[in-house]
Amino acid sequence: MASLENDVKALLAQQLEVPIHEVTTTADLKKDLTVNDLGRSRMINAIRERFDVYIEEEDTDQLNTTQDVIKYVETKLWWYSL
């Protein structure tokens, strides 16, 4: 699902206003990408809009790295690779 990974990374870079090369799969959202509460909210809303998925509020605390976000979206989008 390289396409989904690239789409999520591009979305994060745009929403968090960081260069795309900084959005690595191991990047920590808070430490490496300096995501604060507002940034997290913008990120969640953008994911909801772009991929048409609902992200449970309690699940947002588990999204700590770019890879966490990719995997979470992947579980919601079984149809993405069809």
PDB file with one MODEL, atoms N, CA, C and O in Angstrom:
MODEL        1
ATOM      1  N   MET A   1       0.815  -1.200   0.000  1.00  0.00           N
ATOM      2  CA  MET A   1       0.000   0.000   0.000  1.00  0.00           C
ATOM      3  C   MET A   1       0.852   1.255   0.000  1.00  0.00           C
ATOM      4  O   MET A   1       0.598   2.190   0.759  1.00  0.00           O
ATOM      5  N   ALA A   2       1.846   1.269  -0.841  1.00  0.00           N
ATOM      6  CA  ALA A   2       2.728   2.429  -0.921  1.00  0.00           C
ATOM      7  C   ALA A   2       1.960   3.692  -1.273  1.00  0.00           C
ATOM      8  O   ALA A   2       2.303   4.779  -0.808  1.00  0.00           O
ATOM      9  N   SER A   3       0.936   3.557  -2.079  1.00  0.00           N
ATOM     10  CA  SER A   3       0.144   4.712  -2.468  1.00  0.00           C
ATOM     11  C   SER A   3      -0.541   5.347  -1.258  1.00  0.00           C
ATOM     12  O   SER A   3      -0.538   6.569  -1.112  1.00  0.00           O
ATOM     13  N   LEU A   4      -1.121   4.527  -0.401  1.00  0.00           N
ATOM     14  CA  LEU A   4      -1.755   5.039   0.808  1.00  0.00           C
ATOM     15  C   LEU A   4      -0.717   5.701   1.705  1.00  0.00           C
ATOM     16  O   LEU A   4      -0.960   6.778   2.251  1.00  0.00           O
ATOM     17  N   GLU A   5       0.423   5.069   1.857  1.00  0.00           N
ATOM     18  CA  GLU A   5       1.499   5.643   2.675  1.00  0.00           C
ATOM     19  C   GLU A   5       1.898   7.015   2.141  1.00  0.00           C
ATOM     20  O   GLU A   5       2.035   7.965   2.911  1.00  0.00           O
ATOM     21  N   ASN A   6       2.083   7.120   0.848  1.00  0.00           N
ATOM     22  CA  ASN A   6       2.457   8.400   0.241  1.00  0.00           C
ATOM     23  C   ASN A   6       1.357   9.438   0.400  1.00  0.00           C
ATOM     24  O   ASN A   6       1.637  10.609   0.657  1.00  0.00           O
ATOM     25  N   ASP A   7       0.107   9.013   0.247  1.00  0.00           N
ATOM     26  CA  ASP A   7      -1.016   9.938   0.410  1.00  0.00           C
ATOM     27  C   ASP A   7      -1.099  10.467   1.838  1.00  0.00           C
ATOM     28  O   ASP A   7      -1.319  11.660   2.050  1.00  0.00           O
ATOM     29  N   VAL A   8      -0.924   9.590   2.804  1.00  0.00           N
ATOM     30  CA  VAL A   8      -0.976  10.008   4.207  1.00  0.00           C
ATOM     31  C   VAL A   8       0.190  10.944   4.520  1.00  0.00           C
ATOM     32  O   VAL A   8       0.001  11.968   5.176  1.00  0.00           O
ATOM     33  N   LYS A   9       1.376  10.607   4.064  1.00  0.00           N
ATOM     34  CA  LYS A   9       2.542  11.466   4.304  1.00  0.00           C
ATOM     35  C   LYS A   9       2.349  12.845   3.686  1.00  0.00           C
ATOM     36  O   LYS A   9       2.661  13.856   4.314  1.00  0.00           O
ATOM     37  N   ALA A  10       1.842  12.890   2.472  1.00  0.00           N
ATOM     38  CA  ALA A  10       1.608  14.173   1.800  1.00  0.00           C
ATOM     39  C   ALA A  10       0.568  14.994   2.553  1.00  0.00           C
ATOM     40  O   ALA A  10       0.718  16.206   2.707  1.00  0.00           O
ATOM     41  N   LEU A  11      -0.474  14.337   3.017  1.00  0.00           N
ATOM     42  CA  LEU A  11      -1.515  15.021   3.776  1.00  0.00           C
ATOM     43  C   LEU A  11      -0.957  15.580   5.082  1.00  0.00           C
ATOM     44  O   LEU A  11      -1.246  16.720   5.447  1.00  0.00           O
ATOM     45  N   LEU A  12      -0.160  14.779   5.782  1.00  0.00           N
ATOM     46  CA  LEU A  12       0.440  15.242   7.034  1.00  0.00           C
ATOM     47  C   LEU A  12       1.368  16.424   6.790  1.00  0.00           C
ATOM     48  O   LEU A  12       1.337  17.406   7.533  1.00  0.00           O
ATOM     49  N   ALA A  13       2.186  16.333   5.761  1.00  0.00           N
ATOM     50  CA  ALA A  13       3.104  17.432   5.445  1.00  0.00           C
ATOM     51  C   ALA A  13       2.333  18.717   5.181  1.00  0.00           C
ATOM     52  O   ALA A  13       2.708  19.789   5.656  1.00  0.00           O
ATOM     53  N   GLN A  14       1.264  18.601   4.425  1.00  0.00           N
ATOM     54  CA  GLN A  14       0.459  19.780   4.098  1.00  0.00           C
ATOM     55  C   GLN A  14      -0.213  20.349   5.343  1.00  0.00           C
ATOM     56  O   GLN A  14      -0.127  21.551   5.597  1.00  0.00           O
ATOM     57  N   GLN A  15      -0.872  19.513   6.110  1.00  0.00           N
ATOM     58  CA  GLN A  15      -1.618  19.977   7.276  1.00  0.00           C
ATOM     59  C   GLN A  15      -0.723  20.483   8.398  1.00  0.00           C
ATOM     60  O   GLN A  15      -1.081  21.418   9.114  1.00  0.00           O
ATOM     61  N   LEU A  16       0.435  19.866   8.547  1.00  0.00           N
ATOM     62  CA  LEU A  16       1.342  20.256   9.624  1.00  0.00           C
ATOM     63  C   LEU A  16       2.352  21.303   9.179  1.00  0.00           C
ATOM     64  O   LEU A  16       3.150  21.804   9.972  1.00  0.00           O
ATOM     65  N   GLU A  17       2.296  21.622   7.882  1.00  0.00           N
ATOM     66  CA  GLU A  17       3.171  22.639   7.296  1.00  0.00           C
ATOM     67  C   GLU A  17       4.645  22.330   7.546  1.00  0.00           C
ATOM     68  O   GLU A  17       5.412  23.171   8.015  1.00  0.00           O
ATOM     69  N   VAL A  18       5.010  21.090   7.213  1.00  0.00           N
ATOM     70  CA  VAL A  18       6.403  20.658   7.307  1.00  0.00           C
ATOM     71  C   VAL A  18       6.822  20.086   5.958  1.00  0.00           C
ATOM     72  O   VAL A  18       5.973  19.617   5.198  1.00  0.00           O
ATOM     73  N   PRO A  19       8.118  20.116   5.648  1.00  0.00           N
ATOM     74  CA  PRO A  19       8.586  19.511   4.395  1.00  0.00           C
ATOM     75  C   PRO A  19       8.283  18.013   4.384  1.00  0.00           C
ATOM     76  O   PRO A  19       8.397  17.336   5.406  1.00  0.00           O
ATOM     77  N   ILE A  20       7.903  17.518   3.232  1.00  0.00           N
ATOM     78  CA  ILE A  20       7.503  16.107   3.135  1.00  0.00           C
ATOM     79  C   ILE A  20       8.636  15.159   3.518  1.00  0.00           C
ATOM     80  O   ILE A  20       8.376  14.064   4.016  1.00  0.00           O
ATOM     81  N   HIS A  21       9.891  15.559   3.294  1.00  0.00           N
ATOM     82  CA  HIS A  21      10.999  14.662   3.653  1.00  0.00           C
ATOM     83  C   HIS A  21      11.121  14.462   5.170  1.00  0.00           C
ATOM     84  O   HIS A  21      11.777  13.520   5.615  1.00  0.00           O
ATOM     85  N   GLU A  22      10.499  15.332   5.958  1.00  0.00           N
ATOM     86  CA  GLU A  22      10.511  15.171   7.413  1.00  0.00           C
ATOM     87  C   GLU A  22       9.446  14.185   7.897  1.00  0.00           C
ATOM     88  O   GLU A  22       9.503  13.703   9.029  1.00  0.00           O
ATOM     89  N   VAL A  23       8.483  13.895   7.035  1.00  0.00           N
ATOM     90  CA  VAL A  23       7.391  12.993   7.403  1.00  0.00           C
ATOM     91  C   VAL A  23       7.792  11.564   7.048  1.00  0.00           C
ATOM     92  O   VAL A  23       7.311  10.991   6.070  1.00  0.00           O
ATOM     93  N   THR A  24       8.676  11.009   7.856  1.00  0.00           N
ATOM     94  CA  THR A  24       9.114   9.623   7.667  1.00  0.00           C
ATOM     95  C   THR A  24       8.170   8.708   8.440  1.00  0.00           C
ATOM     96  O   THR A  24       7.407   9.169   9.289  1.00  0.00           O
ATOM     97  N   THR A  25       8.224   7.427   8.147  1.00  0.00           N
ATOM     98  CA  THR A  25       7.322   6.506   8.847  1.00  0.00           C
ATOM     99  C   THR A  25       7.618   6.442  10.343  1.00  0.00           C
ATOM    100  O   THR A  25       6.724   6.153  11.138  1.00  0.00           O
ATOM    101  N   THR A  26       8.848   6.706  10.727  1.00  0.00           N
ATOM    102  CA  THR A  26       9.210   6.646  12.147  1.00  0.00           C
ATOM    103  C   THR A  26       9.105   7.997  12.852  1.00  0.00           C
ATOM    104  O   THR A  26       9.379   8.090  14.049  1.00  0.00           O
ATOM    105  N   ALA A  27       8.716   9.032  12.134  1.00  0.00           N
ATOM    106  CA  ALA A  27       8.638  10.368  12.731  1.00  0.00           C
ATOM    107  C   ALA A  27       7.596  10.398  13.845  1.00  0.00           C
ATOM    108  O   ALA A  27       6.447  10.000  13.653  1.00  0.00           O
ATOM    109  N   ASP A  28       8.017  10.873  15.004  1.00  0.00           N
ATOM    110  CA  ASP A  28       7.114  11.058  16.128  1.00  0.00           C
ATOM    111  C   ASP A  28       6.349  12.361  15.899  1.00  0.00           C
ATOM    112  O   ASP A  28       6.952  13.406  15.651  1.00  0.00           O
ATOM    113  N   LEU A  29       5.035  12.293  15.982  1.00  0.00           N
ATOM    114  CA  LEU A  29       4.224  13.468  15.673  1.00  0.00           C
ATOM    115  C   LEU A  29       4.545  14.647  16.588  1.00  0.00           C
ATOM    116  O   LEU A  29       4.641  15.781  16.119  1.00  0.00           O
ATOM    117  N   LYS A  30       4.711  14.398  17.878  1.00  0.00           N
ATOM    118  CA  LYS A  30       4.988  15.489  18.814  1.00  0.00           C
ATOM    119  C   LYS A  30       6.448  15.931  18.767  1.00  0.00           C
ATOM    120  O   LYS A  30       6.740  17.120  18.645  1.00  0.00           O
ATOM    121  N   LYS A  31       7.354  14.973  18.863  1.00  0.00           N
ATOM    122  CA  LYS A  31       8.775  15.311  18.975  1.00  0.00           C
ATOM    123  C   LYS A  31       9.393  15.757  17.655  1.00  0.00           C
ATOM    124  O   LYS A  31      10.083  16.774  17.602  1.00  0.00           O
ATOM    125  N   ASP A  32       9.145  14.999  16.593  1.00  0.00           N
ATOM    126  CA  ASP A  32       9.799  15.285  15.315  1.00  0.00           C
ATOM    127  C   ASP A  32       9.032  16.281  14.454  1.00  0.00           C
ATOM    128  O   ASP A  32       9.632  17.098  13.756  1.00  0.00           O
ATOM    129  N   LEU A  33       7.705  16.212  14.506  1.00  0.00           N
ATOM    130  CA  LEU A  33       6.891  17.074  13.647  1.00  0.00           C
ATOM    131  C   LEU A  33       6.211  18.187  14.439  1.00  0.00           C
ATOM    132  O   LEU A  33       5.414  18.948  13.890  1.00  0.00           O
ATOM    133  N   THR A  34       6.526  18.280  15.714  1.00  0.00           N
ATOM    134  CA  THR A  34       6.027  19.311  16.634  1.00  0.00           C
ATOM    135  C   THR A  34       4.515  19.530  16.542  1.00  0.00           C
ATOM    136  O   THR A  34       4.042  20.661  16.427  1.00  0.00           O
ATOM    137  N   VAL A  35       3.778  18.438  16.595  1.00  0.00           N
ATOM    138  CA  VAL A  35       2.319  18.517  16.548  1.00  0.00           C
ATOM    139  C   VAL A  35       1.793  18.872  17.935  1.00  0.00           C
ATOM    140  O   VAL A  35       2.057  18.174  18.914  1.00  0.00           O
ATOM    141  N   ASN A  36       1.051  19.962  17.997  1.00  0.00           N
ATOM    142  CA  ASN A  36       0.388  20.343  19.243  1.00  0.00           C
ATOM    143  C   ASN A  36      -1.087  19.944  19.133  1.00  0.00           C
ATOM    144  O   ASN A  36      -1.470  19.269  18.178  1.00  0.00           O
ATOM    145  N   ASP A  37      -1.905  20.347  20.081  1.00  0.00           N
ATOM    146  CA  ASP A  37      -3.320  19.960  20.064  1.00  0.00           C
ATOM    147  C   ASP A  37      -4.044  20.483  18.829  1.00  0.00           C
ATOM    148  O   ASP A  37      -4.862  19.776  18.241  1.00  0.00           O
ATOM    149  N   LEU A  38      -3.749  21.708  18.437  1.00  0.00           N
ATOM    150  CA  LEU A  38      -4.377  22.274  17.243  1.00  0.00           C
ATOM    151  C   LEU A  38      -3.934  21.518  15.993  1.00  0.00           C
ATOM    152  O   LEU A  38      -4.751  21.218  15.123  1.00  0.00           O
ATOM    153  N   GLY A  39      -2.654  21.217  15.906  1.00  0.00           N
ATOM    154  CA  GLY A  39      -2.141  20.462  14.767  1.00  0.00           C
ATOM    155  C   GLY A  39      -2.746  19.075  14.688  1.00  0.00           C
ATOM    156  O   GLY A  39      -3.065  18.589  13.603  1.00  0.00           O
ATOM    157  N   ARG A  40      -2.902  18.440  15.831  1.00  0.00           N
ATOM    158  CA  ARG A  40      -3.522  17.103  15.873  1.00  0.00           C
ATOM    159  C   ARG A  40      -4.972  17.182  15.396  1.00  0.00           C
ATOM    160  O   ARG A  40      -5.432  16.323  14.644  1.00  0.00           O
ATOM    161  N   SER A  41      -5.673  18.197  15.829  1.00  0.00           N
ATOM    162  CA  SER A  41      -7.062  18.376  15.412  1.00  0.00           C
ATOM    163  C   SER A  41      -7.160  18.608  13.904  1.00  0.00           C
ATOM    164  O   SER A  41      -8.019  18.029  13.238  1.00  0.00           O
ATOM    165  N   ARG A  42      -6.286  19.450  13.372  1.00  0.00           N
ATOM    166  CA  ARG A  42      -6.257  19.699  11.928  1.00  0.00           C
ATOM    167  C   ARG A  42      -5.936  18.423  11.166  1.00  0.00           C
ATOM    168  O   ARG A  42      -6.541  18.142  10.132  1.00  0.00           O
ATOM    169  N   MET A  43      -4.988  17.657  11.675  1.00  0.00           N
ATOM    170  CA  MET A  43      -4.587  16.406  11.042  1.00  0.00           C
ATOM    171  C   MET A  43      -5.760  15.423  11.009  1.00  0.00           C
ATOM    172  O   MET A  43      -6.035  14.819   9.972  1.00  0.00           O
ATOM    173  N   ILE A  44      -6.448  15.263  12.136  1.00  0.00           N
ATOM    174  CA  ILE A  44      -7.573  14.336  12.225  1.00  0.00           C
ATOM    175  C   ILE A  44      -8.691  14.759  11.278  1.00  0.00           C
ATOM    176  O   ILE A  44      -9.250  13.925  10.567  1.00  0.00           O
ATOM    177  N   ASN A  45      -9.016  16.038  11.266  1.00  0.00           N
ATOM    178  CA  ASN A  45     -10.069  16.528  10.373  1.00  0.00           C
ATOM    179  C   ASN A  45      -9.706  16.321   8.911  1.00  0.00           C
ATOM    180  O   ASN A  45     -10.560  15.950   8.105  1.00  0.00           O
ATOM    181  N   ALA A  46      -8.460  16.553   8.565  1.00  0.00           N
ATOM    182  CA  ALA A  46      -8.021  16.367   7.176  1.00  0.00           C
ATOM    183  C   ALA A  46      -8.093  14.899   6.767  1.00  0.00           C
ATOM    184  O   ALA A  46      -8.483  14.586   5.642  1.00  0.00           O
ATOM    185  N   ILE A  47      -7.721  14.005   7.666  1.00  0.00           N
ATOM    186  CA  ILE A  47      -7.808  12.566   7.380  1.00  0.00           C
ATOM    187  C   ILE A  47      -9.262  12.163   7.188  1.00  0.00           C
ATOM    188  O   ILE A  47      -9.590  11.407   6.274  1.00  0.00           O
ATOM    189  N   ARG A  48     -10.126  12.668   8.049  1.00  0.00           N
ATOM    190  CA  ARG A  48     -11.561  12.368   7.926  1.00  0.00           C
ATOM    191  C   ARG A  48     -12.089  12.813   6.568  1.00  0.00           C
ATOM    192  O   ARG A  48     -12.801  12.067   5.896  1.00  0.00           O
ATOM    193  N   GLU A  49     -11.740  14.021   6.172  1.00  0.00           N
ATOM    194  CA  GLU A  49     -12.225  14.556   4.897  1.00  0.00           C
ATOM    195  C   GLU A  49     -11.612  13.842   3.696  1.00  0.00           C
ATOM    196  O   GLU A  49     -12.327  13.473   2.764  1.00  0.00           O
ATOM    197  N   ARG A  50     -10.311  13.646   3.710  1.00  0.00           N
ATOM    198  CA  ARG A  50      -9.620  13.068   2.552  1.00  0.00           C
ATOM    199  C   ARG A  50      -9.993  11.613   2.314  1.00  0.00           C
ATOM    200  O   ARG A  50     -10.217  11.201   1.176  1.00  0.00           O
ATOM    201  N   PHE A  51     -10.059  10.841   3.386  1.00  0.00           N
ATOM    202  CA  PHE A  51     -10.287   9.407   3.248  1.00  0.00           C
ATOM    203  C   PHE A  51     -11.705   8.979   3.622  1.00  0.00           C
ATOM    204  O   PHE A  51     -12.047   7.801   3.525  1.00  0.00           O
ATOM    205  N   ASP A  52     -12.524   9.934   4.046  1.00  0.00           N
ATOM    206  CA  ASP A  52     -13.913   9.659   4.405  1.00  0.00           C
ATOM    207  C   ASP A  52     -14.004   8.549   5.455  1.00  0.00           C
ATOM    208  O   ASP A  52     -14.763   7.590   5.312  1.00  0.00           O
ATOM    209  N   VAL A  53     -13.214   8.709   6.503  1.00  0.00           N
ATOM    210  CA  VAL A  53     -13.234   7.752   7.610  1.00  0.00           C
ATOM    211  C   VAL A  53     -13.530   8.496   8.907  1.00  0.00           C
ATOM    212  O   VAL A  53     -13.232   9.683   9.044  1.00  0.00           O
ATOM    213  N   TYR A  54     -14.113   7.785   9.837  1.00  0.00           N
ATOM    214  CA  TYR A  54     -14.351   8.358  11.152  1.00  0.00           C
ATOM    215  C   TYR A  54     -13.265   7.857  12.096  1.00  0.00           C
ATOM    216  O   TYR A  54     -13.030   6.654  12.207  1.00  0.00           O
ATOM    217  N   ILE A  55     -12.623   8.770  12.758  1.00  0.00           N
ATOM    218  CA  ILE A  55     -11.582   8.414  13.720  1.00  0.00           C
ATOM    219  C   ILE A  55     -12.159   8.603  15.116  1.00  0.00           C
ATOM    220  O   ILE A  55     -12.546   9.705  15.505  1.00  0.00           O
ATOM    221  N   GLU A  56     -12.207   7.515  15.850  1.00  0.00           N
ATOM    222  CA  GLU A  56     -12.731   7.562  17.214  1.00  0.00           C
ATOM    223  C   GLU A  56     -11.863   8.487  18.060  1.00  0.00           C
ATOM    224  O   GLU A  56     -10.636   8.450  17.970  1.00  0.00           O
ATOM    225  N   GLU A  57     -12.492   9.303  18.868  1.00  0.00           N
ATOM    226  CA  GLU A  57     -11.767  10.260  19.706  1.00  0.00           C
ATOM    227  C   GLU A  57     -10.746   9.560  20.597  1.00  0.00           C
ATOM    228  O   GLU A  57      -9.626  10.043  20.763  1.00  0.00           O
ATOM    229  N   GLU A  58     -11.133   8.426  21.165  1.00  0.00           N
ATOM    230  CA  GLU A  58     -10.214   7.706  22.054  1.00  0.00           C
ATOM    231  C   GLU A  58      -9.043   7.089  21.297  1.00  0.00           C
ATOM    232  O   GLU A  58      -8.021   6.764  21.901  1.00  0.00           O
ATOM    233  N   ASP A  59      -9.178   6.926  19.986  1.00  0.00           N
ATOM    234  CA  ASP A  59      -8.095   6.364  19.179  1.00  0.00           C
ATOM    235  C   ASP A  59      -7.001   7.384  18.866  1.00  0.00           C
ATOM    236  O   ASP A  59      -5.877   7.001  18.543  1.00  0.00           O
ATOM    237  N   THR A  60      -7.313   8.658  18.957  1.00  0.00           N
ATOM    238  CA  THR A  60      -6.330   9.674  18.574  1.00  0.00           C
ATOM    239  C   THR A  60      -5.098   9.657  19.472  1.00  0.00           C
ATOM    240  O   THR A  60      -4.011  10.029  19.031  1.00  0.00           O
ATOM    241  N   ASP A  61      -5.249   9.234  20.712  1.00  0.00           N
ATOM    242  CA  ASP A  61      -4.103   9.162  21.627  1.00  0.00           C
ATOM    243  C   ASP A  61      -3.112   8.078  21.226  1.00  0.00           C
ATOM    244  O   ASP A  61      -1.958   8.105  21.653  1.00  0.00           O
ATOM    245  N   GLN A  62      -3.551   7.129  20.413  1.00  0.00           N
ATOM    246  CA  GLN A  62      -2.681   6.038  19.970  1.00  0.00           C
ATOM    247  C   GLN A  62      -1.898   6.397  18.712  1.00  0.00           C
ATOM    248  O   GLN A  62      -1.032   5.636  18.281  1.00  0.00           O
ATOM    249  N   LEU A  63      -2.193   7.536  18.129  1.00  0.00           N
ATOM    250  CA  LEU A  63      -1.517   7.954  16.902  1.00  0.00           C
ATOM    251  C   LEU A  63      -0.305   8.800  17.270  1.00  0.00           C
ATOM    252  O   LEU A  63      -0.393  10.024  17.371  1.00  0.00           O
ATOM    253  N   ASN A  64       0.823   8.131  17.467  1.00  0.00           N
ATOM    254  CA  ASN A  64       2.030   8.810  17.932  1.00  0.00           C
ATOM    255  C   ASN A  64       3.082   9.013  16.851  1.00  0.00           C
ATOM    256  O   ASN A  64       3.890   9.937  16.937  1.00  0.00           O
ATOM    257  N   THR A  65       3.077   8.162  15.842  1.00  0.00           N
ATOM    258  CA  THR A  65       4.051   8.275  14.754  1.00  0.00           C
ATOM    259  C   THR A  65       3.312   8.306  13.420  1.00  0.00           C
ATOM    260  O   THR A  65       2.120   8.013  13.340  1.00  0.00           O
ATOM    261  N   THR A  66       4.043   8.665  12.389  1.00  0.00           N
ATOM    262  CA  THR A  66       3.464   8.636  11.047  1.00  0.00           C
ATOM    263  C   THR A  66       2.977   7.233  10.722  1.00  0.00           C
ATOM    264  O   THR A  66       1.905   7.066  10.141  1.00  0.00           O
ATOM    265  N   GLN A  67       3.757   6.224  11.092  1.00  0.00           N
ATOM    266  CA  GLN A  67       3.364   4.837  10.826  1.00  0.00           C
ATOM    267  C   GLN A  67       2.066   4.479  11.545  1.00  0.00           C
ATOM    268  O   GLN A  67       1.237   3.755  10.994  1.00  0.00           O
ATOM    269  N   ASP A  68       1.881   4.972  12.756  1.00  0.00           N
ATOM    270  CA  ASP A  68       0.628   4.732  13.480  1.00  0.00           C
ATOM    271  C   ASP A  68      -0.559   5.279  12.689  1.00  0.00           C
ATOM    272  O   ASP A  68      -1.596   4.627  12.578  1.00  0.00           O
ATOM    273  N   VAL A  69      -0.395   6.468  12.150  1.00  0.00           N
ATOM    274  CA  VAL A  69      -1.466   7.093  11.366  1.00  0.00           C
ATOM    275  C   VAL A  69      -1.745   6.274  10.111  1.00  0.00           C
ATOM    276  O   VAL A  69      -2.901   6.007   9.781  1.00  0.00           O
ATOM    277  N   ILE A  70      -0.687   5.879   9.415  1.00  0.00           N
ATOM    278  CA  ILE A  70      -0.841   5.088   8.188  1.00  0.00           C
ATOM    279  C   ILE A  70      -1.570   3.783   8.490  1.00  0.00           C
ATOM    280  O   ILE A  70      -2.521   3.427   7.794  1.00  0.00           O
ATOM    281  N   LYS A  71      -1.134   3.075   9.517  1.00  0.00           N
ATOM    282  CA  LYS A  71      -1.756   1.791   9.877  1.00  0.00           C
ATOM    283  C   LYS A  71      -3.217   1.970  10.287  1.00  0.00           C
ATOM    284  O   LYS A  71      -4.067   1.148   9.945  1.00  0.00           O
ATOM    285  N   TYR A  72      -3.503   3.036  11.015  1.00  0.00           N
ATOM    286  CA  TYR A  72      -4.881   3.287  11.445  1.00  0.00           C
ATOM    287  C   TYR A  72      -5.776   3.528  10.236  1.00  0.00           C
ATOM    288  O   TYR A  72      -6.851   2.940  10.123  1.00  0.00           O
ATOM    289  N   VAL A  73      -5.328   4.390   9.341  1.00  0.00           N
ATOM    290  CA  VAL A  73      -6.113   4.673   8.138  1.00  0.00           C
ATOM    291  C   VAL A  73      -6.261   3.401   7.310  1.00  0.00           C
ATOM    292  O   VAL A  73      -7.332   3.128   6.768  1.00  0.00           O
ATOM    293  N   GLU A  74      -5.198   2.637   7.215  1.00  0.00           N
ATOM    294  CA  GLU A  74      -5.217   1.382   6.453  1.00  0.00           C
ATOM    295  C   GLU A  74      -6.291   0.425   6.978  1.00  0.00           C
ATOM    296  O   GLU A  74      -6.970  -0.232   6.189  1.00  0.00           O
ATOM    297  N   THR A  75      -6.449   0.342   8.289  1.00  0.00           N
ATOM    298  CA  THR A  75      -7.462  -0.557   8.851  1.00  0.00           C
ATOM    299  C   THR A  75      -8.875  -0.083   8.550  1.00  0.00           C
ATOM    300  O   THR A  75      -9.805  -0.887   8.493  1.00  0.00           O
ATOM    301  N   LYS A  76      -9.036   1.213   8.358  1.00  0.00           N
ATOM    302  CA  LYS A  76     -10.354   1.770   8.052  1.00  0.00           C
ATOM    303  C   LYS A  76     -10.682   1.699   6.565  1.00  0.00           C
ATOM    304  O   LYS A  76     -11.845   1.787   6.173  1.00  0.00           O
ATOM    305  N   LEU A  77      -9.643   1.537   5.738  1.00  0.00           N
ATOM    306  CA  LEU A  77      -9.830   1.614   4.286  1.00  0.00           C
ATOM    307  C   LEU A  77      -9.512   0.306   3.587  1.00  0.00           C
ATOM    308  O   LEU A  77      -8.599   0.258   2.763  1.00  0.00           O
ATOM    309  N   TRP A  78     -10.215  -0.714   3.885  1.00  0.00           N
ATOM    310  CA  TRP A  78      -9.983  -2.002   3.239  1.00  0.00           C
ATOM    311  C   TRP A  78     -10.140  -1.905   1.731  1.00  0.00           C
ATOM    312  O   TRP A  78      -9.541  -2.694   0.999  1.00  0.00           O
ATOM    313  N   TRP A  79     -10.930  -0.957   1.253  1.00  0.00           N
ATOM    314  CA  TRP A  79     -11.226  -0.811  -0.175  1.00  0.00           C
ATOM    315  C   TRP A  79     -10.195   0.023  -0.914  1.00  0.00           C
ATOM    316  O   TRP A  79     -10.232   0.078  -2.143  1.00  0.00           O
ATOM    317  N   TYR A  80      -9.281   0.673  -0.215  1.00  0.00           N
ATOM    318  CA  TYR A  80      -8.381   1.645  -0.852  1.00  0.00           C
ATOM    319  C   TYR A  80      -7.540   1.045  -1.972  1.00  0.00           C
ATOM    320  O   TYR A  80      -7.282   1.711  -2.974  1.00  0.00           O
ATOM    321  N   SER A  81      -7.116  -0.181  -1.817  1.00  0.00           N
ATOM    322  CA  SER A  81      -6.233  -0.785  -2.816  1.00  0.00           C
ATOM    323  C   SER A  81      -6.990  -1.507  -3.928  1.00  0.00           C
ATOM    324  O   SER A  81      -6.367  -2.069  -4.829  1.00  0.00           O
ATOM    325  N   LEU A  82      -8.309  -1.502  -3.883  1.00  0.00           N
ATOM    326  CA  LEU A  82      -9.100  -2.183  -4.921  1.00  0.00           C
ATOM    327  C   LEU A  82      -9.051  -1.437  -6.239  1.00  0.00           C
ATOM    328  O   LEU A  82      -9.661  -1.870  -7.217  1.00  0.00           O
TER     329      LEU A  82
ENDMDL
END
